[in-house]
Amino acid sequence: MPSTPTRPPLSLVAAAALLLATMLAGSYVDLLSDRLHARQLAISTQLERIVRLNQELGAMLTTAVLDRNTLRSASYPTIQSELERTVTAVQALTSDLTLAADMVALGAELASLRARELEALERMEAREWPQAQAILFGNEYSLARKIYEINSETAIGALNGELAHTSETYAQIRHLSLFARIAAFVLLLWAALVYSRRLREELRKQARLHEEIGAANRRLEDNVRARTAELERANRLLAGLSTTDSLTGLANRRRFDEALEAEWQRAVRTRMPLSLLMLDIDHFKLYNDHLGHLAGDECLRQIGAVLQACVLRSGELSARYGGEEFAVILPAAEPEEAARLAETIRCEVENLGLAHVPEANARVVTASIGVATHRPIPGEPSTRLIQDADRALYESKRAGRNRVVVHAPAERADPADKDADPAPHASASSTPPTASSQ
């Protein structure tokens, strides 16, 4: 998986380093050039000062000897000291130049001239004016002074030339540094452009990859949802299969027990009646033994279809209780309502017209139904309702089969009597049994 570059390429780093190096080199050259210019200005100023002070000293002594007035040379020591300091400063400024030795020799010549001048000054102070005049205007002093001036001008010219050459060298270096800076800047721009293009390409690739991953995740989520839905459907199917009788399609005994207990507890809370029908196929063993298990299974399926068609209200449940016995739970149903539904079911079973065997003494398959209704009280078991419905079913069979019998429990004034076993009271079938049912 490509990732966003977090480090710049070497070309970009190299260009930035080159630009920084050229900037530092250029700054250093500029600093050296500025220092050279400042030193050149200082040297020129000091040299001009030396020339001026030499001229001042020469004019002072000449005036003093011509006027024969020593007061005219009274400031000679001060000017001389200033001249010496200036010469020393120039020598210090030129110590690292090639003309440093020439400046030292020029200083020695200047010291020789100062010695002659001091000798003339002593003669003037001794009032030996002719001797002083001979020193200052003699050929030896004049020649030495002329040589000094020539050497001084030559040294100054050479010094200015060397400084100018050095300044020109620095200027060339500065220009080269500037060109190098421009080249480094251009290289930096090029490297940044290449890096930017590469970065944009990486970002585009990453965006495409993220989109592909997102699409793959969405497809995976859709598949997971589809598989989850299939699993839920399979679980519901398994749950249905685990609570459904495979032959009749009705609820099985497990589902019946759970539903009866739930409705019994709800009836306890709501104080509403709960009715139960227990249905048994008359002489089914004879039917199954003579006609075979396939015919018996088909008979059970058709009676299951009758129950599914008759038990339609929400909350009602029809179940195969076991073998040829069926049960119907009727929440909030009074005995009369439960009896009417039971009679409807009995009639529909008889109307199926399933031919019975001769040994059963019945023309068609019929069913006996027992009905029980309770208003349960707290602590009373739900098995009480099953027992009463079984008693009513037993009474229906004992009375001749193919009929509905409603169990009528005795009145219970005290909950303490709830464990008493009241005797069943059977009501007559809603229709008298036919001769064939006898």
N, C-alpha and C positions, 0 to 999 in steps of 0.2 A: 504494500500500500504506500503510494508516494505521500510524503509529508511536506508541509510548507518549510522551505529553507529557513533555518534560523541563523545560519552563519553566512556572511557575505563571501563571495568567491575570492580566491587569492589575487586575481587581477584587480579587483576593486580595492582590496587591502593594499596591494603594491602601489596602485595609483595614488591612493590617499597618503601612503607613507612617502612616496616620491614628492607629492605636492607639499607635504609638511616639511620634508628635508630641504626642498628648494626655497620655501618661504623662510626657513631658519637661516639657510646660507645667505639668501638675499638680505635678510635683516642684519646678519653679521657683517656682510660687505658694506651695507649702508652705514652701519655703525663705524666701521673702520674708515670709510670715506669721510664721514662727518668729523671723526677725530683728526684725520689727516688734514682736512680743510681747516679745522680749528688750529692745528699746530702750524700749518702754513701761514695762516693769518697772524698767529702769535710771533712766528719767526720773522715774517716781513715787518711786523710792527717793531720788534726789537732791533732788527737791522737798521731800520730807518731811525730808530732812537740812537743807535750807536753813531751813525753818520752825523746826526744832528748834534749829539754831545761832543763828538770830535771837532766838528766845525765851531762849536761854541767855545770849546777849550782853546783852540788855535786862535780864534778871533780875540778872546779874552787876553791871552798872553801877548799877542801882537799889539793890541791897544795899550796894554800896561807898559810894554817896553818903549813904545813910541812916545807915550805921554810921560814916561818916567814917573809913573804913579803906581805904587804897589797896591793901592786900594782897588785898582781896576781888576786885580787878580785875587781879591779876597775870597771869592766864592769858588776858587779853583778846587780845593779839597772836597767840597760837597759834590760838585759836578763830577769830579774824578771818581768818587765812591759810587755815585750813581752809574757811571759808565762801567765800572768794574762789575757791579751787580748785573748790569744788562748783558755784558759779555759772558758772564758765568751762566746766565739764563739761556743765552743762545747756544752755548756749548752743551748744556743739558738737553735742550730741545733737539739738537742734531747729533746726539751721541750714538744713535743707531743708524745713522745715514752714512753713505760712502764718503761724504765730504767732512766727516767729523775731524779727521786729522788736519785738513786744511783750515778748519775753524780754530783748531788748537794753535796751529802755526800763525794764523792771523792774530790770535790773541797774544802770542809771544811778540810779534812785531808791534802790536799796539802797546805792550808793556815797555818795549824798548823806546818807543816814542815818548811814553810817559816819563821814562827815566831822563831823557834829554830835556823835557819840559820842566821837570822838577829841578834839574841842574840850573836851567835858566831862571827859574823862580827863585832859587837860592841867591843867584847873582843879583837879581833885582832887589831882594830883601837886604843884600849887603851894599846896595847902592852902586853896584858895579854894572852900570848900564851898558857900557860898550861891550863888555864880555857877554852879558845877557843877550844883547842885540846880535852879537856874532854867532851865538848858539842858535837862535831862532831863525836868523836869516842866512845862516851858513849853508853851504852846498850839502853837507852831510845830512843835516836835519831835513832840508827841503827834499833831498833825494829819498831819504827814508820815508818821509811823509807821502811823497808821490808814489813810491812803491807800495806803501800800505794802502793808499786809496785805490791803486790799480788792482792789487790783490783782493782788496775788500770787494770791489765791484765784480771782479771775476768770480770770487767765492759766492757772492750773493747771486750772480747769474747762474752759476752751476747749481747752487742750492735750489733756486727757484725751478731750474730745469729738471732736477731730480724729483722735486716735489710734484711738478707738473706731470712727469712721466709716471710716477706712482699713482697720482690721481687718475691719470688716463687708464692705467692698468685696472684700478678699482672700478672705473666706469665701465670698462669692457667686461670685467667680471660681473658687475651689476646687470649689464645688458644680457650677458649669457644666463645669469640667474633668472632674469625676467623671462627670457625665452624658455628656459627650463620650466619655470612656473606655469607659463602658458601651455607648454606641452603636457606637463603633468595634469593641469586642469582639464585639458582636452581628453587626455587618457582617462581621467577620473569620470568625466561625463560619459565617455564611451563605455567604460566598465559599468557605470551606474545604469546606462541604457540597456546593456546586455543583461545585467542582473535583474532589471525591472521586467524585461521581456520574459526572462526565465521564470521570475516569480509569478508573473501573470499567467504564464503557461501552466506552472505548477498549481496555481489556484484554480485554473479552469479544469485541469485534470482532477483535482481534489473535489471540485464541485460536481463534476460528472460522476466521480466515484461515489460521492455522498448520495447523489440522486439514484444511482444504481443500487446502492445499499438500501436506501429508503424504499425503492420499488421492491427490492427483494424482501425487505422486512414486511412491507404491506402484503406482498403475496404470501409470505409465511404466516402473517396474522390471519389473512383470509383463509388459508388452509387450516390453521389451527381452529379458527371459528367454525369452519365447515366440519372438521373432524370432531370438534366438541359437540356441535349440533347432532352429528351422526351418533356420537357416543351417548348423548342424552336421549336420543330417540331409541337407541339400543337398550339403554338402561330402563327407559319407560316400558319398552317392549318386554324386557326381562322381568321388570316389576309386574307388568300385566300378566305375563305368563306364569309368574310365581304365585299370583293371586287369582288366576282364571282356570276354570275347568276346561281341559283341552277338548273334551268331547262335546259338551253342550254350549260352550262359550259363556256360561254363567260364572259368577264368582265361586271360588272353591271354598272348602271348609275353613282354610286359614283366613281368607278375606272375610268370610262370614263371622268368625269369632271376633276379629278385630272390629268390624263394623258394629256388631251387636254390643260389644263392650263400650264403644264410643257413644252410640246412641243411648245406651242405658245411663251412662254418666250425664249426658246432656239432659235426658229426661229428669234425672234427679235434680239437676240445677234449675230447670225450667218448670218442674212440676207438671209436665205435659204427659199424656198417655203414650205408651209404646206398645204396638201390636206386633204379633209374630204369627205367620202361617207356616204350618208344617204339612207337607204334601207327600203322599206315598202312592205309587202306582199299584193298583189292585192286581193281585196274582201275577206280579211281574216275573217271579221265578219260573212259573209254569210257561209263561210266554217266552222267556229266554231259553228254557231248556228244550222246548219243542221247536221253536223257529230258529234257534241259533243265536250266537252272540252278535252277529252282524245286524240281524233284525232287532235284537234288543238294544244295540247301540243306536240304531236309527230311531227307535221309539223314544229313547232318552233325548235324542237331539230334537225331535219334534216337540216334545213336551217342554224342553228348554226354550224353544222358539215361542211357544205359547206364553211362557212366563215373561220373556223379553217383550212381547207385544202387549201384555196386560199391565206390567209393572213399569210405569212411565214417569211418575212424579219424582221431582228432585229429592234426593235423600233416601228414596226407597231402594231396596237391594234384593235381588233374587239370586239364590245360590243353590248349587248342588251340595246337599248336606252329606250325602254318602249313599252309594249304591243307587237304588231307585227312589231315594228320598230327597225331597227338595224343601227349601225354606225361603220365606219372604219376610223381610223386615220392613215395617210400616211405621215410621216416626210420626207422632202426633195424630195417630188414627184411633178413633173411638171404636168400640167393639162392633157397632152396627156397620160402620164404614168398612172395617176389615172383613166382616162377614159378606158384605156385598161383593167386594173384590174377590174373595175366596170362591163365592158362587160363580162369578164370571169365569174364573180360571177353570173350575170344575166343568162348566158347560163347554168351554172351548176345547178342553181335553177330550171330552166325550164326542164333540163334533168333529174331531180329527178323523173319526171313523176307522181307526186302526183295528182290523179284525183280530179278535182274541181267539185263543184255542178253546176247543169244546170243553175241556176239563175245567175251565175257569167258570163255567156257567154264566158267561157274559158274552154278549154279541160283539162288543167293541171294548177297547182298552179304556178304563176309567181311572179316576183318582179319588182318594179319600183325603180330606183336608181337616186339620185341627187348627182352631184359632184361639189365641190367648192374648189378653190385653192387661197391662199393668201400669199403675202410676208409681214408679219406684220411689222408695224412701232411702235416705242415706244409710249406708251399711248393708243394704239388701243386695245379694248377689244376682247377676244377670242370669245365672243358671235356673233361677226360679221361673223365669218366663219360658225357658226351653222345656222345663219339666211340665208346666201347665199346658203348653201347646202339644207336647207328646201325649198327655193324658186325653186331651181333646181328640187327637188323631186316633188314639186307641179306642175311644168311645165311638168315633166315626166308623171304624172297621168292625167293632163289635155290634154296631147297630145295622150292619148290612153293607157297608162300603158304598162308594160313589155318592158321598154326601159331605156336607160341611157341618162340623160341630164346633160350637163356641164354648170355651171354658169360662165359667162364671165363678171367680174366686169369692170366698166369703168376705164380709166386711171386716177390716182391721182397724179397731179403735185405738190400739196401743202399739207403737213400734216394737215393743218387747215381744209381741206375738208374731213377729215377722218370720220366725223359724218354724211356725206351725205349718202343717201340711194339710190345707183345706181339701176336702173331697171335691172332685170335679163335678160340675153340673153341666150336662150336655143339653144343647138345644137341638131341636129337630132340624133336619136338612131343609134348606130353603125350597127344595123340590123333593117330593117323595121319590125313593128309588124305583127304578123301572124293574120290571120283572126280570129282565136279563141281568140286572146288577145283583139280584139276589143269588 
